[in-house]
Amino acid sequence: MSEADTEAPISDGAARSRRLSGPWRAVFVVWTAASILLCFNQQFTLRFFVDFTLLDTEYFWGLIALLLPLAFLLYPLKPGLHTDHVPWYDALTFVVAAALATVFIWSARESAAAGWEYSAPDMAPGWMMWSAVAMWVLVLEALRRAGGWVLLVIMATFSLFPVFPPSMPAPLTASSVSLFEAASYHVFSRESVLGIPMRAFAEVVIGFLVFGTALQMTGAGTFFINFAFAVCGRYRGGAAKVAIFSSGLLGSMSGSVISNVLTTGTLTIPAMKRTGFKATTAGAIEACASTGAVLAPPVMGATAFVMAEFLNISYAEVALGAAIPAAMYFFALFIQIDCSAGRQAMVGLPPEEMPKLRQVMREGWYFIFVILLLVVLLLVMKRENWAPWLATGLLLVLNQAFSKQRWQWRDIVVFLETNGRVFVELVAILAGVGLLVGAFSLTGLTGTLTTELLFMAGDSPLLLMLMGAFTSFVLGMGMTITACYIFLAVLLAPSLIQVGLDPLAVHLFIMYWGMVSFITPPVALAAFAAASVAKAGPIATGLEAMKIGSIIYFVPFFFVMSPDMVLRGDLSWLPLHLITAVAGIVLTCGALQGYLLGIGDLRRTGLLEWPLRAALVVSGLMLVAPGGGIMPLSSVQMTLAALSIAVPALVLAWLLCRRASTFPLGGTMPAGGRPGEPG
């Protein structure tokens, strides 16, 4: 899992980071190992084997002392500058950042006892206040290097906001504080630099990052890809279905979008091109499938763990709540591909090219046990802090005992270095984004903005949702998913919750719309990464991804309007909602692609093709959209209205296709003269 998010790295790390060597590489690896051991000690309460327990704030500052200074070694002052060595000023910044964080570890107990977050300017030594200001600046600089100028400008502005709110126009007016008061709150409280984002990283995320890296380096990617090829490679559009299946499996374990594209895409994209998919379509399919990595339990991106902290619920509740929306997304993607392959009369991959399922399972059976252990610990025993560490331990033991890819010492070094790069990027971003949370906590402005947003929207949930979707989409272009989510969780989520929407559904809604930018130009990081593998135009691949992944633009509205889809509230309507959702997805995706399962190619309907497709899209969306709640129609009324449109359109399409076709229903004649392959 990564993100700069894992959510996925913000951009290609190699283009903007240094390749460390010599003593600096040794420092990087050793400090990363120390951060893993520190976290392991804290999670399992080992007390360093000498009966000494760290306070939470001491532990958080310990991780920052080990990881934040590394950002000045890993990321140059600007991309492309001194990428082959560490200049003196970055070495000096590294030392200063480590020293300041160590000072805050040393003062953590006194700070907690004396309440320095509010009274430090009056009680703490003057040099301590200047140290707080210096750390504030260093956190922002690390954020700029890891996350870019957009994040810096937004977070610097908001972190300084408590100093000058009286000069702001309503509704941003609030009581002001001095620079030192703001600095003390940002550094000494548990609401800013050490706030929700950093706490989520320190308590849960770091373990899943270690698990995701271990999974990749023990050959799980190859196992999942071969498993997908063995299961569905022979069916029509088989290579594309393999991309969906393998990316979903691997992504659900790693939570990383970009690494998912680059891992599975190198095999699935060439296979798709070889079986008739255009380069842009092949790249788009892989981008859409890999984007689901952020949505799919049991291991979602870092955002999900931050969400659990925000909502003060267990991660298991977040993962269970995300399960049905994720299943809807992947099912819709699968149906879109099947219908597209049917319309283009594609066939599957040759059986002789497919790996044998028995052989695949013989070589990677132990991954199944690791996943089962992870799921049981997460969802049954609710031990999310322990789950990734125990699963990683089992994985490494089984790998060394049964795999051909047994680790050597050099693999351990690569493992630590890979983890270190992800840790440093996330800590720099999450500590920086925490400043925004701290600023709104200090000024108490969240309640005022919530009231103002409700007034602007006229208490309309739909208008608020549209505002949130648009804002999430725009911010997602310049931020990581986690940063975008945190921004809107502070500003917008309270308004949506206040109009009666379920809190978990609201927070998932914000996360979904933040990740839409992965497949939507002009940013479309997943599509651009896939385009580089497919050797296709990035914008064209992004536009194709929008078309193929179009259902993702509707899914968030469906589950936020009906909390039973995220397993909240009254579940009595859930069976009906699931049935209508499946039927609606089949109709919508088939109509979007122009090919209906059981009916065939809608081009055979002649001039009525587009009216029929429009009617089926409308009826399909009505079936997926749950009734009741904020909807004007009940679930039964919504279903009946949808059927009144869908049934006549389906009957007419079936009659016209049957009359026009000379081949069996549900199949078309490929170029090779064979009836269409089964779906």
Summary of the structure (lengths in Angstrom):
residues: 679
radius of gyration: 26.1
end to end distance: 32.2
largest distance: 88.8
contacts: 2606
relative contact order: 0.11
helix: 74%
strand: 1%
